[in-house]
Amino acid sequence: MEKKRECFLDIAKVVSMLGVIIVHTGTISWYEAPFGIYPWGVLNVFDMLGRFSVPVFLMISGYLFLNPQRQVSPSDIFKKYIPRLLCAFFFWSFLYALITSGFMTSRSLSGGVGEKLLQDTLSGRYHMWYIFTIAGLYIITPAIRPVATDRKAMRYFLLVSFLLTYLIPTLQLIPAIADSTTWLTGKFDLSNISGYVLYYLAGYYFGTMELSPKQRKIIYTLGIASALIMFAVVSAIIIINQYPTLAYHKYTNAGMPLFGLAAFVFFKYRFKDVDPGSKIMRVIIKLSKMNLGIYLVHDFGLIVFRKIGLSPVLGTPLLMLPLLALADYVISACIVLVISHIPVLKKWVI
């Protein structure tokens, strides 16, 4: 019997992609809006609301790739997944570099334009860090799949990783604590070891675990509480200092795994029994399959918005930001849809 499609994954991908675009749309005015309750405070609300997206993406990948029934060999990773990610990265990175290097206006590689074109191509656009993160997780997948078959080992890793990689570094953002514990945390940093693996394993662990209504309520409560705390801390610090730091928005902050997990669990149980044959789901499934391409191209629309003076604070940010984000999503989806009809590009760059 054919396995029923898990539509909650498609819905989670599409909504999370919108979350990413909302966060990046807000950055158009992040450093320019007056640092007060309004309008900057509204931008910060949307920024926090969209921060669940990357953790959910990573959890979905873990849920799928750590499944013992899915054959993922080192050969598959290095011959199939990694080449495609690298091709997509350099293709789009080069196109972004053509704009950011100044080549489009100078039409020449002289005056440092050539060097900047090469540098920007190799470094990639700001959002392309995710490509290398997911590539790294794919590479270590064969090594951590045995851990995914041992629930006790997974619980141990998730707890230790959260404490050492997320909670302790987050506490270091509090000056009174950081000043007295730097001698230890500076030497005992496991972020390079566990890092985003926590999200990866958490996706499989909680995705394959049947949670009771009480357990779900606890996860939702912790997730909402962590998001509110992060929002309050970020708002207070930036408004007081009048300086737009992103230090408290990192995905390695302790609140992010809790917020992301709450969103992942919500998608799983809220949309568990959705009919994949319904009209709306057919559209969502198509958009879900375009997710990587939309992620890679979406900043082109935001660049255009900046060029023509469109920003979330041009009108009422409560309305303007989601409208700009939705417009960018539609533009990106249309670009990917066109590319999907070109066989070679469809296979390698989206």
VOMARTI-10466 format. One line per 10 residues: number of its first residue (from 1); their letters; for each residue x, y, z of C-alpha. Coordinates in nm, 4 decimals, always signed. Example, Ala and Ser with C-alpha at 12.3 -4.5 7.8 and 13.67 -1.06 7.14 Angstrom:
REM VOMARTI-10466
1 = AS = +1.2300/-0.4500/+0.7800 ~ +1.3670/-0.1060/+0.7140
REM end
This chain:
REM VOMARTI-10466
1 = MEKKRECFLD = +0.0000/+0.0000/+0.0000 ~ +0.1350/+0.3423/-0.0960 ~ +0.2225/+0.5569/+0.2036 ~ -0.0085/+0.8559/+0.2461 ~ +0.1634/+1.1882/+0.1882 ~ +0.2443/+1.3730/+0.5088 ~ +0.0902/+1.7036/+0.4138 ~ +0.1990/+1.8744/+0.7330 ~ +0.5538/+1.8788/+0.5916 ~ +0.4406/+2.0630/+0.2778
11 = IAKVVSMLGV = +0.2398/+2.3134/+0.4800 ~ +0.5301/+2.3648/+0.7204 ~ +0.7698/+2.4271/+0.4306 ~ +0.5473/+2.6856/+0.2631 ~ +0.4621/+2.8710/+0.5848 ~ +0.8263/+2.8632/+0.6966 ~ +0.9363/+3.0043/+0.3621 ~ +0.6946/+3.2911/+0.4137 ~ +0.8472/+3.3317/+0.7604 ~ +1.1958/+3.3626/+0.6120
21 = IIVHTGTISW = +1.0800/+3.6267/+0.3649 ~ +0.9016/+3.8204/+0.6408 ~ +1.2240/+3.8309/+0.8446 ~ +1.4315/+3.9440/+0.5465 ~ +1.1711/+4.1988/+0.4353 ~ +1.1914/+4.3589/+0.7767 ~ +1.5673/+4.4009/+0.7429 ~ +1.5092/+4.6549/+0.4634 ~ +1.4321/+4.9075/+0.7387 ~ +1.5924/+4.7268/+1.0345
31 = YEAPFGIYPW = +1.8883/+4.9666/+1.0552 ~ +1.7017/+5.2783/+0.9472 ~ +1.3758/+5.2937/+1.1419 ~ +1.3793/+5.4936/+1.4678 ~ +1.4557/+5.2520/+1.7524 ~ +1.1367/+5.2928/+1.9510 ~ +0.8099/+5.1113/+2.0106 ~ +0.6882/+5.2349/+1.6713 ~ +0.7683/+5.1718/+1.3902 ~ +1.0793/+4.9681/+1.4732
41 = GVLNVFDMLG = +0.8986/+4.7725/+1.7451 ~ +0.6496/+4.6479/+1.4848 ~ +0.9365/+4.5265/+1.2649 ~ +1.0746/+4.3381/+1.5629 ~ +0.7387/+4.1680/+1.6221 ~ +0.7383/+4.0325/+1.2656 ~ +1.1055/+3.9404/+1.2933 ~ +1.0404/+3.7275/+1.6012 ~ +0.7281/+3.5707/+1.4537 ~ +0.9268/+3.4552/+1.1498
51 = RFSVPVFLMI = +1.2215/+3.3119/+1.3427 ~ +1.0617/+2.9679/+1.3768 ~ +1.1220/+2.9077/+1.0061 ~ +1.4875/+2.7970/+0.9870 ~ +1.4583/+2.5623/+1.2882 ~ +1.1529/+2.4054/+1.1233 ~ +1.3408/+2.3631/+0.7938 ~ +1.6235/+2.1837/+0.9756 ~ +1.3807/+1.9661/+1.1731 ~ +1.2011/+1.8639/+0.8544
61 = SGYLFLNPQR = +1.5342/+1.7632/+0.6989 ~ +1.6211/+1.5562/+1.0050 ~ +1.2785/+1.3942/+1.0090 ~ +1.3207/+1.2861/+0.6479 ~ +1.6903/+1.2007/+0.6204 ~ +1.7280/+1.0172/+0.9509 ~ +1.4402/+0.7822/+0.8737 ~ +1.5900/+0.4283/+0.8664 ~ +1.3526/+0.3353/+0.5833 ~ +1.5105/+0.5994/+0.3599
71 = QVSPSDIFKK = +1.8290/+0.4856/+0.1905 ~ +2.0902/+0.7595/+0.2284 ~ +2.4400/+0.6346/+0.1533 ~ +2.7629/+0.8399/+0.1413 ~ +2.7580/+0.7795/-0.2327 ~ +2.4119/+0.9376/-0.2628 ~ +2.5226/+1.2353/-0.0567 ~ +2.8375/+1.3146/-0.2520 ~ +2.7071/+1.2241/-0.5980 ~ +2.3513/+1.3539/-0.5729
81 = YIPRLLCAFF = +2.2780/+1.5981/-0.2917 ~ +2.6044/+1.7910/-0.2491 ~ +2.6672/+1.8559/-0.6241 ~ +2.3138/+1.9899/-0.6643 ~ +2.3501/+2.2221/-0.3640 ~ +2.6873/+2.3503/-0.4856 ~ +2.5588/+2.4111/-0.8384 ~ +2.2587/+2.6002/-0.7035 ~ +2.4810/+2.8030/-0.4713 ~ +2.7314/+2.9165/-0.7336
91 = FWSFLYALIT = +2.4679/+2.9787/-1.0011 ~ +2.2621/+3.2138/-0.7868 ~ +2.5608/+3.3542/-0.6022 ~ +2.7108/+3.4637/-0.9336 ~ +2.3858/+3.6316/-1.0392 ~ +2.3646/+3.8163/-0.7069 ~ +2.7335/+3.9108/-0.7399 ~ +2.6678/+4.0697/-1.0795 ~ +2.4419/+4.3151/-0.8974 ~ +2.6370/+4.3681/-0.5753
101 = SGFMTSRSLS = +2.9819/+4.3990/-0.7373 ~ +2.8890/+4.7018/-0.9445 ~ +2.9350/+4.5224/-1.2745 ~ +2.5807/+4.6031/-1.3893 ~ +2.6516/+4.9768/-1.3773 ~ +3.0184/+4.9893/-1.4791 ~ +3.0025/+4.7149/-1.7460 ~ +3.3701/+4.6588/-1.6726 ~ +3.5836/+4.4334/-1.4551 ~ +3.8341/+4.7083/-1.3859
111 = GGVGEKLLQD = +3.8623/+4.9267/-1.0781 ~ +3.8201/+4.6373/-0.8367 ~ +3.4895/+4.5249/-0.9867 ~ +3.6368/+4.1940/-1.1031 ~ +3.7811/+4.1178/-0.7601 ~ +3.4525/+4.2023/-0.5892 ~ +3.2597/+3.9929/-0.8411 ~ +3.4766/+3.6924/-0.7572 ~ +3.4636/+3.7586/-0.3835 ~ +3.0852/+3.7997/-0.3777
121 = TLSGRYHMWY = +3.0407/+3.4862/-0.5892 ~ +3.2496/+3.2774/-0.3521 ~ +3.1003/+3.4180/-0.0336 ~ +2.7401/+3.4155/-0.1549 ~ +2.4469/+3.6335/-0.0578 ~ +2.3753/+3.6678/+0.3154 ~ +2.0952/+3.4093/+0.3187 ~ +2.3004/+3.1404/+0.1447 ~ +2.4689/+3.0311/+0.4679 ~ +2.1850/+2.7813/+0.4911
131 = IFTIAGLYII = +2.3079/+2.5920/+0.1835 ~ +2.6369/+2.5048/+0.3521 ~ +2.4643/+2.4271/+0.6815 ~ +2.2299/+2.1754/+0.5222 ~ +2.5150/+2.0344/+0.3127 ~ +2.7141/+1.9755/+0.6306 ~ +2.4196/+1.8003/+0.7917 ~ +2.3800/+1.5789/+0.4864 ~ +2.7493/+1.4864/+0.5017 ~ +2.7313/+1.3714/+0.8648
141 = TPAIRPVATD = +2.3936/+1.1984/+0.8222 ~ +2.5383/+0.8445/+0.7818 ~ +2.7339/+0.8947/+1.1048 ~ +2.4398/+1.0095/+1.3173 ~ +2.1733/+0.7760/+1.1766 ~ +2.2702/+0.5056/+1.4305 ~ +2.2029/+0.7605/+1.7068 ~ +1.8570/+0.8219/+1.5603 ~ +1.7681/+0.4552/+1.6139 ~ +1.8421/+0.4792/+1.9880
151 = RKAMRYFLLV = +1.5814/+0.6908/+2.1672 ~ +1.7858/+0.7028/+2.4877 ~ +2.0967/+0.8220/+2.3046 ~ +1.8923/+1.0868/+2.1245 ~ +1.7435/+1.2165/+2.4502 ~ +2.0926/+1.2390/+2.5999 ~ +2.2301/+1.4261/+2.2991 ~ +1.9350/+1.6677/+2.2782 ~ +1.9599/+1.7555/+2.6473 ~ +2.3379/+1.7945/+2.6587
161 = SFLLTYLIPT = +2.3464/+1.9848/+2.3294 ~ +2.0742/+2.2244/+2.4454 ~ +2.2518/+2.2952/+2.7746 ~ +2.6049/+2.3329/+2.6391 ~ +2.5426/+2.4730/+2.2920 ~ +2.2357/+2.6894/+2.3452 ~ +2.1601/+2.7694/+2.7086 ~ +2.5120/+2.8501/+2.8324 ~ +2.6044/+3.0711/+2.5315 ~ +2.2711/+3.2525/+2.5713
171 = LQLIPAIADS = +2.3471/+3.3236/+2.9362 ~ +2.6733/+3.4797/+2.8179 ~ +2.4680/+3.7581/+2.6621 ~ +2.3888/+3.8749/+3.0169 ~ +2.6862/+4.0942/+3.1190 ~ +2.6740/+4.0078/+3.4903 ~ +2.6988/+3.6364/+3.4113 ~ +2.9379/+3.6663/+3.1196 ~ +3.1957/+3.8644/+3.3157 ~ +3.2331/+3.5961/+3.5792
181 = TTWLTGKFDL = +3.2151/+3.2818/+3.3635 ~ +3.4117/+3.3715/+3.0501 ~ +3.7093/+3.1747/+3.1806 ~ +3.5024/+2.8554/+3.1478 ~ +3.2787/+2.9158/+2.8474 ~ +3.5642/+3.0475/+2.6368 ~ +3.7305/+2.7073/+2.6635 ~ +3.4217/+2.4871/+2.6766 ~ +3.2461/+2.5786/+2.3519 ~ +3.0736/+2.2863/+2.1793
191 = SNISGYVLYY = +2.8874/+2.4913/+1.9206 ~ +3.1165/+2.3697/+1.6429 ~ +3.0429/+2.0096/+1.7394 ~ +2.6700/+1.9934/+1.8030 ~ +2.5477/+2.3199/+1.6470 ~ +2.2505/+2.2654/+1.4184 ~ +2.2617/+1.8893/+1.4705 ~ +2.0249/+1.9488/+1.7625 ~ +1.7539/+2.0711/+1.5243 ~ +1.8277/+1.7860/+1.2855
201 = LAGYYFGTME = +1.7923/+1.5158/+1.5510 ~ +1.5008/+1.6905/+1.7223 ~ +1.3048/+1.6790/+1.3976 ~ +1.3349/+1.3022/+1.3791 ~ +1.2909/+1.2453/+1.7527 ~ +0.9725/+1.4479/+1.7935 ~ +0.8485/+1.3745/+1.4427 ~ +0.8405/+1.0011/+1.5194 ~ +0.7194/+1.0394/+1.8774 ~ +0.3517/+1.0310/+1.9642
211 = LSPKQRKIIY = +0.2910/+1.3232/+2.1996 ~ -0.0033/+1.3384/+2.4345 ~ -0.2198/+1.6531/+2.4444 ~ -0.0569/+1.7445/+2.7763 ~ +0.2941/+1.7102/+2.6327 ~ +0.1969/+1.9223/+2.3355 ~ +0.0600/+2.1952/+2.5623 ~ +0.3892/+2.1994/+2.7538 ~ +0.5862/+2.2328/+2.4283 ~ +0.3564/+2.5103/+2.3030
221 = TLGIASALIM = +0.3826/+2.6948/+2.6346 ~ +0.7615/+2.6769/+2.6364 ~ +0.7779/+2.7819/+2.2721 ~ +0.5475/+3.0821/+2.3138 ~ +0.7177/+3.1845/+2.6385 ~ +1.0624/+3.1676/+2.4797 ~ +0.9457/+3.3795/+2.1832 ~ +0.7954/+3.6411/+2.4164 ~ +1.1098/+3.6526/+2.6301 ~ +1.3333/+3.6884/+2.3249
231 = FAVVSAIIII = +1.1102/+3.9640/+2.1882 ~ +1.1108/+4.1516/+2.5196 ~ +1.4880/+4.1208/+2.5667 ~ +1.5705/+4.2240/+2.2097 ~ +1.3303/+4.5190/+2.2190 ~ +1.4491/+4.6462/+2.5570 ~ +1.8210/+4.6212/+2.4785 ~ +1.8003/+4.7816/+2.1345 ~ +1.5619/+5.0597/+2.2384 ~ +1.7768/+5.1420/+2.5432
241 = NQYPTLAYHK = +2.1062/+5.1326/+2.3537 ~ +1.9608/+5.2749/+2.0305 ~ +2.1768/+5.0235/+1.8445 ~ +2.0421/+4.7485/+1.6120 ~ +2.2314/+4.4414/+1.7295 ~ +2.1287/+4.0978/+1.5998 ~ +2.3191/+3.9092/+1.8708 ~ +1.9963/+3.8096/+2.0431 ~ +1.8330/+3.6812/+1.7243 ~ +2.0758/+3.4000/+1.6480
251 = YTNAGMPLFG = +1.9414/+3.0490/+1.5919 ~ +2.1838/+2.9258/+1.8585 ~ +2.0048/+3.1198/+2.1314 ~ +1.8286/+2.9014/+2.3854 ~ +1.4808/+3.0234/+2.2939 ~ +1.5064/+2.9310/+1.9270 ~ +1.4977/+2.5477/+1.9614 ~ +1.1949/+2.5763/+2.1897 ~ +1.0153/+2.8158/+1.9543 ~ +1.1026/+2.6074/+1.6478
261 = LAAFVFFKYR = +1.0001/+2.2825/+1.8168 ~ +0.6639/+2.4292/+1.9164 ~ +0.6009/+2.5296/+1.5538 ~ +0.7112/+2.1890/+1.4209 ~ +0.4843/+2.0021/+1.6642 ~ +0.1961/+2.2363/+1.5828 ~ +0.2278/+2.1668/+1.2099 ~ +0.2508/+1.7929/+1.2706 ~ -0.0660/+1.7626/+1.4791 ~ -0.2754/+2.0443/+1.3350
271 = FKDVDPGSKI = -0.2371/+1.9216/+0.9755 ~ -0.1878/+1.5510/+1.0355 ~ -0.5043/+1.4382/+0.8554 ~ -0.5193/+1.6891/+0.5703 ~ -0.6407/+1.5468/+0.2393 ~ -0.3543/+1.5681/-0.0163 ~ -0.6078/+1.5569/-0.2980 ~ -0.7863/+1.8804/-0.2068 ~ -0.7430/+2.1810/-0.4351 ~ -0.5616/+2.3929/-0.1781
281 = MRVIIKLSKM = -0.3245/+2.1075/-0.0907 ~ -0.2378/+2.0480/-0.4540 ~ -0.1275/+2.4117/-0.4758 ~ +0.0642/+2.3891/-0.1462 ~ +0.2407/+2.0696/-0.2585 ~ +0.3540/+2.2410/-0.5789 ~ +0.4818/+2.5403/-0.3808 ~ +0.6516/+2.3065/-0.1355 ~ +0.8468/+2.1440/-0.4176 ~ +0.9632/+2.4915/-0.5236
291 = NLGIYLVHDF = +1.0839/+2.5800/-0.1738 ~ +1.4599/+2.5641/-0.2311 ~ +1.4338/+2.7709/-0.5464 ~ +1.2158/+3.0323/-0.3772 ~ +1.4624/+3.0518/-0.0897 ~ +1.7539/+3.1093/-0.3264 ~ +1.5907/+3.3738/-0.5483 ~ +1.3755/+3.5657/-0.3016 ~ +1.6353/+3.8326/-0.2279 ~ +1.6186/+3.9588/-0.5881
301 = GLIVFRKIGL = +1.2719/+4.0946/-0.5157 ~ +1.3914/+4.2581/-0.1935 ~ +1.6821/+4.4196/-0.3806 ~ +1.4321/+4.5678/-0.6275 ~ +1.2143/+4.6924/-0.3421 ~ +1.5150/+4.8730/-0.1945 ~ +1.6076/+5.0240/-0.5304 ~ +1.2630/+5.1709/-0.5923 ~ +1.2175/+5.2902/-0.2358 ~ +0.9635/+5.0365/-0.1115
311 = SPVLGTPLLM = +1.0117/+4.9598/+0.2567 ~ +0.8048/+4.8250/+0.5480 ~ +0.7956/+5.1710/+0.7097 ~ +0.6777/+5.3508/+0.3943 ~ +0.3238/+5.3174/+0.5236 ~ +0.1900/+5.1332/+0.8261 ~ +0.4436/+4.8523/+0.8897 ~ +0.1708/+4.6360/+1.0386 ~ +0.0208/+4.6206/+0.6890 ~ +0.3122/+4.7133/+0.4614
321 = LPLLALADYV = +0.5572/+4.4452/+0.5760 ~ +0.3310/+4.1417/+0.5185 ~ +0.2180/+4.2862/+0.1844 ~ +0.5776/+4.3303/+0.0656 ~ +0.6687/+3.9831/+0.1915 ~ +0.3725/+3.8273/+0.0112 ~ +0.4561/+4.0172/-0.3086 ~ +0.8166/+3.8952/-0.2888 ~ +0.6990/+3.5377/-0.2358 ~ +0.4746/+3.5562/-0.5439
331 = ISACIVLVIS = +0.7537/+3.7099/-0.7552 ~ +0.9983/+3.4408/-0.6417 ~ +0.7497/+3.1606/-0.7056 ~ +0.6890/+3.2920/-1.0582 ~ +1.0643/+3.3000/-1.1298 ~ +1.1050/+2.9433/-1.0065 ~ +0.7996/+2.8316/-1.2031 ~ +0.9542/+2.9628/-1.5242 ~ +1.2903/+2.7993/-1.4463 ~ +1.1154/+2.4693/-1.3700
341 = HIPVLKKWVI = +1.0311/+2.4425/-1.7423 ~ +1.4014/+2.4463/-1.8332 ~ +1.5195/+2.0852/-1.7735 ~ +1.8877/+2.1494/-1.6941 ~ +1.8195/+2.4439/-1.4620 ~ +1.5311/+2.2610/-1.2962 ~ +1.7617/+1.9735/-1.2051 ~ +2.0607/+2.1729/-1.0819 ~ +1.9690/+2.5211/-0.9586 ~ +1.6265/+2.5006/-0.7954
REM end
